[in-house]
Structure formats: C-alpha cells, structure tokens
C-alpha cells in the first residue's frame, strides 16, 4: 500500500479514535496500533491499561506494532473510559454479547456509515473495545451511542482483540474513502437511519456540527437531570431501577443538539432552584 493511499483523507481519518479499555496484554496494544495504521488511522487511546503507560515501551507491544511504532508511541494513555471519550460526539461500543439495556444496535458496516456522517460534519467519533477477559461492562456500554456486535461464526466466534480492531478499521476506511470520493451513500438505509438514530447525511439543510451535542454535553445533562429527578422524588436514589439507563438509551437515539441539551439543563436547574426559593 502506498503512503498516499494510507492517508487518503487526513481530515476525516483524524476524527476517528480507537479506544482499548483496560487491555491486559501488551501484544494486543502493538497489534492494534498496526491494525489501525494499515487502514490509514493513527489515533489510539488506552484507557487504564493493565501495564500502565509502560505498555507503550513494552518489547512485545513494540515488536507486534511491526512498523506502526509512530502510532504506538503517540498513543494516549488515560486513567479511565470517561477521559478517553472526552470531546467525542458519537461513541460505539464493541461487544460479543447482547445487552438487555443499552444503546441501539448497529451492524459494523452500518456503524461505519454513521460514524463517517458524524466525522464529515466535524464530530469526533470513537470505537471502544473492552478487555480481553471480560469485555465492556454494562456501565461502559451505556456511555455509548451504539452497540456493535461482529457477526462471526456462531459455532466459533472467538476473535482476538486486535482482529476485532482490524475489522472495524477496515469498515471505517471503506466508508471514509467513499465519503472522500463524493459518492458516499453509506450502507445505512433509511430503516437503519431510523433504527440507529444517525445524523442526516450532510447537506445544505443538515445540522452544522457546531450544534451537535458531544458526549460530554450529554453526560453533564444526565447528571444534572438525575439530581432534579431525585429532588422531585420521581427518582429514588436507593432504588433507581432502570430509569437513568432508559433515559440514556432514549437520548442516545435522539441525537441531541447542544441547544436541546441546554434546554433540558435549564429545566433541571429550575427544578433544583424551587427548593431554594421555597
């Protein structure tokens, strides 16, 4: 592959980050760096890796990066998933199992089409991969906008972490290149758009990316709204059941704009101020 092909569209490719959460094996970190570089990406984020920041210098990681030393060396090491997702407007959780609650489901190709629409409007997108042994927790999945399961052989569906990264990076590359050529229709049908709550394909009438709420905006709004619901005695903090989980799913499907988030926070603020005024 030529260098020019690998970096066909730096502007949109740089909007995509691959997040490894609580990775145990240094070799998988190096292999993941190689996997994303071969597809033209360079943003690797490690959330609470078992070996800490030393994983970037681990001999096994360096050996398996196999020429992607620059991606490995520039990987960002952060203390937790929240830090890894700062500034992200659309996040995808990768999981080998379905969840009773959580964000809407999407196929890998659909998720790539959705992600490119966000990246094309200036949004930052992230694909999150869990640890080798336990994957992502329910709480981790609920932080995301979509849940993706790679439809592997049901009889033997075991995928190495870096193999899963490679598959998603490939789908993202194909979607990014199609977008750059100007013939991006994505593989997201209207049914997919409605089911996965994607942002409209950019057009003269579409929402500018400055108006889209980031994940940080929504997390702040949810915390604010939760305090207000507790104050109203609508939410029992000792027995919350699945109320906030369901609200997370609702807002994940809604794709809120920042103005809409501000309205909801204004309502929450008014509720909380009622006690002060009484």
Secondary structure, 3 states (H helix, E strand, C coil): CCHHHHCCCHHHHCCEEEEEECCCCHHHHHHHHHHHHHCCCCCEEEECCCCHHHHHHCHHHHHHHCCCHHHHHCCEEECCHHHHCCCCCEEEEECCCCCCCCCEEECHHHHHHHHHHHHHCCCCEEEEECECCCECCHHHHHCCCEEECCCCCCCCCCCCHHHHHHHHHHHHHHHHHHHHHCCCCCCCCHHHHHHHCCCCCCCCCCCCHHHECCHHHHHHHHHHHHHHHHHCCCCCCCCCCCHHHHHHHHHHHHCCEHHHHHHHHHHHHHHHHHHHHC
